[in-house]
Amino acid sequence: MTIDLGLYGILPEWATYDGFSEKRASLESGAAPVLDTKAEAPGDPFLDMQAMLLEMTKELRERFQRFQSQKALAERDADNAGDEAARKLAQTDAKAAIEAVSLIVRTLEKIDGLQRTLIAGRAEAEAGGEDDEAALIEEFDRLVEQRVKERVHAAKQEWIREAGACGDAAAAMERGP
């Protein structure tokens, strides 16, 4: 019994990614394996977030206008209602529309705050990028210098301890130059 591995997409030799010229010639159908680029990372997360917030703002603005018109219609129906039940139903509809408008307004305020925070963060990142880099380099240099001093001091102490058998040389080194 023989198994044709080609049916499962398994090639008997390793695929090479050198322009596929070798493999393309060996494939009868002319199909060539390619890398999937759908999972490619997005360009700028700031712009993606800003676009999403703008879309949300647009949709909420449309809903805001719809609820405002529903509130006006419900208030008009409450004023023109012939019986008590219809008036109460219209007032309930108006109250629900007012609550929805209030929620939309609060959400729009939060979106505005997020947009302002994003813009401020972006401006800070662009302006402070060089300062942050310089501060990072300075901190790295300070840490390296501190580590070098610690290692030199440890090596000096080790040398003094080893030279302690000589007596006067170790005592002279402890007092310093």
Secondary structure as a PSIPRED ss2 file (coil, helix, strand):
# PSIPRED VFORMAT (PSIPRED V4.0)

   1 M C   1.000  0.000  0.000
   2 T C   1.000  0.000  0.000
   3 I C   1.000  0.000  0.000
   4 D C   1.000  0.000  0.000
   5 L H   0.000  1.000  0.000
   6 G H   0.000  1.000  0.000
   7 L H   0.000  1.000  0.000
   8 Y H   0.000  1.000  0.000
   9 G C   1.000  0.000  0.000
  10 I C   1.000  0.000  0.000
  11 L C   1.000  0.000  0.000
  12 P C   1.000  0.000  0.000
  13 E C   1.000  0.000  0.000
  14 W C   1.000  0.000  0.000
  15 A C   1.000  0.000  0.000
  16 T C   1.000  0.000  0.000
  17 Y C   1.000  0.000  0.000
  18 D C   1.000  0.000  0.000
  19 G C   1.000  0.000  0.000
  20 F C   1.000  0.000  0.000
  21 S H   0.000  1.000  0.000
  22 E H   0.000  1.000  0.000
  23 K H   0.000  1.000  0.000
  24 R H   0.000  1.000  0.000
  25 A H   0.000  1.000  0.000
  26 S H   0.000  1.000  0.000
  27 L C   1.000  0.000  0.000
  28 E C   1.000  0.000  0.000
  29 S C   1.000  0.000  0.000
  30 G C   1.000  0.000  0.000
  31 A C   1.000  0.000  0.000
  32 A C   1.000  0.000  0.000
  33 P C   1.000  0.000  0.000
  34 V C   1.000  0.000  0.000
  35 L C   1.000  0.000  0.000
  36 D C   1.000  0.000  0.000
  37 T C   1.000  0.000  0.000
  38 K C   1.000  0.000  0.000
  39 A C   1.000  0.000  0.000
  40 E C   1.000  0.000  0.000
  41 A C   1.000  0.000  0.000
  42 P C   1.000  0.000  0.000
  43 G C   1.000  0.000  0.000
  44 D C   1.000  0.000  0.000
  45 P H   0.000  1.000  0.000
  46 F H   0.000  1.000  0.000
  47 L H   0.000  1.000  0.000
  48 D H   0.000  1.000  0.000
  49 M H   0.000  1.000  0.000
  50 Q H   0.000  1.000  0.000
  51 A H   0.000  1.000  0.000
  52 M H   0.000  1.000  0.000
  53 L H   0.000  1.000  0.000
  54 L H   0.000  1.000  0.000
  55 E H   0.000  1.000  0.000
  56 M H   0.000  1.000  0.000
  57 T H   0.000  1.000  0.000
  58 K H   0.000  1.000  0.000
  59 E H   0.000  1.000  0.000
  60 L H   0.000  1.000  0.000
  61 R H   0.000  1.000  0.000
  62 E H   0.000  1.000  0.000
  63 R H   0.000  1.000  0.000
  64 F H   0.000  1.000  0.000
  65 Q H   0.000  1.000  0.000
  66 R H   0.000  1.000  0.000
  67 F H   0.000  1.000  0.000
  68 Q H   0.000  1.000  0.000
  69 S H   0.000  1.000  0.000
  70 Q H   0.000  1.000  0.000
  71 K H   0.000  1.000  0.000
  72 A H   0.000  1.000  0.000
  73 L H   0.000  1.000  0.000
  74 A H   0.000  1.000  0.000
  75 E H   0.000  1.000  0.000
  76 R H   0.000  1.000  0.000
  77 D H   0.000  1.000  0.000
  78 A H   0.000  1.000  0.000
  79 D H   0.000  1.000  0.000
  80 N H   0.000  1.000  0.000
  81 A C   1.000  0.000  0.000
  82 G C   1.000  0.000  0.000
  83 D C   1.000  0.000  0.000
  84 E H   0.000  1.000  0.000
  85 A H   0.000  1.000  0.000
  86 A H   0.000  1.000  0.000
  87 R H   0.000  1.000  0.000
  88 K H   0.000  1.000  0.000
  89 L H   0.000  1.000  0.000
  90 A H   0.000  1.000  0.000
  91 Q H   0.000  1.000  0.000
  92 T H   0.000  1.000  0.000
  93 D H   0.000  1.000  0.000
  94 A H   0.000  1.000  0.000
  95 K H   0.000  1.000  0.000
  96 A H   0.000  1.000  0.000
  97 A H   0.000  1.000  0.000
  98 I H   0.000  1.000  0.000
  99 E H   0.000  1.000  0.000
 100 A H   0.000  1.000  0.000
 101 V H   0.000  1.000  0.000
 102 S H   0.000  1.000  0.000
 103 L H   0.000  1.000  0.000
 104 I H   0.000  1.000  0.000
 105 V H   0.000  1.000  0.000
 106 R H   0.000  1.000  0.000
 107 T H   0.000  1.000  0.000
 108 L H   0.000  1.000  0.000
 109 E H   0.000  1.000  0.000
 110 K H   0.000  1.000  0.000
 111 I H   0.000  1.000  0.000
 112 D H   0.000  1.000  0.000
 113 G H   0.000  1.000  0.000
 114 L H   0.000  1.000  0.000
 115 Q H   0.000  1.000  0.000
 116 R H   0.000  1.000  0.000
 117 T H   0.000  1.000  0.000
 118 L H   0.000  1.000  0.000
 119 I H   0.000  1.000  0.000
 120 A H   0.000  1.000  0.000
 121 G H   0.000  1.000  0.000
 122 R H   0.000  1.000  0.000
 123 A H   0.000  1.000  0.000
 124 E H   0.000  1.000  0.000
 125 A H   0.000  1.000  0.000
 126 E H   0.000  1.000  0.000
 127 A H   0.000  1.000  0.000
 128 G H   0.000  1.000  0.000
 129 G H   0.000  1.000  0.000
 130 E H   0.000  1.000  0.000
 131 D H   0.000  1.000  0.000
 132 D H   0.000  1.000  0.000
 133 E H   0.000  1.000  0.000
 134 A H   0.000  1.000  0.000
 135 A H   0.000  1.000  0.000
 136 L H   0.000  1.000  0.000
 137 I H   0.000  1.000  0.000
 138 E H   0.000  1.000  0.000
 139 E H   0.000  1.000  0.000
 140 F H   0.000  1.000  0.000
 141 D H   0.000  1.000  0.000
 142 R H   0.000  1.000  0.000
 143 L H   0.000  1.000  0.000
 144 V H   0.000  1.000  0.000
 145 E H   0.000  1.000  0.000
 146 Q H   0.000  1.000  0.000
 147 R H   0.000  1.000  0.000
 148 V H   0.000  1.000  0.000
 149 K H   0.000  1.000  0.000
 150 E H   0.000  1.000  0.000
 151 R H   0.000  1.000  0.000
 152 V H   0.000  1.000  0.000
 153 H H   0.000  1.000  0.000
 154 A H   0.000  1.000  0.000
 155 A H   0.000  1.000  0.000
 156 K H   0.000  1.000  0.000
 157 Q H   0.000  1.000  0.000
 158 E H   0.000  1.000  0.000
 159 W H   0.000  1.000  0.000
 160 I H   0.000  1.000  0.000
 161 R H   0.000  1.000  0.000
 162 E H   0.000  1.000  0.000
 163 A H   0.000  1.000  0.000
 164 G H   0.000  1.000  0.000
 165 A H   0.000  1.000  0.000
 166 C H   0.000  1.000  0.000
 167 G C   1.000  0.000  0.000
 168 D H   0.000  1.000  0.000
 169 A H   0.000  1.000  0.000
 170 A H   0.000  1.000  0.000
 171 A H   0.000  1.000  0.000
 172 A H   0.000  1.000  0.000
 173 M H   0.000  1.000  0.000
 174 E H   0.000  1.000  0.000
 175 R H   0.000  1.000  0.000
 176 G C   1.000  0.000  0.000
 177 P C   1.000  0.000  0.000
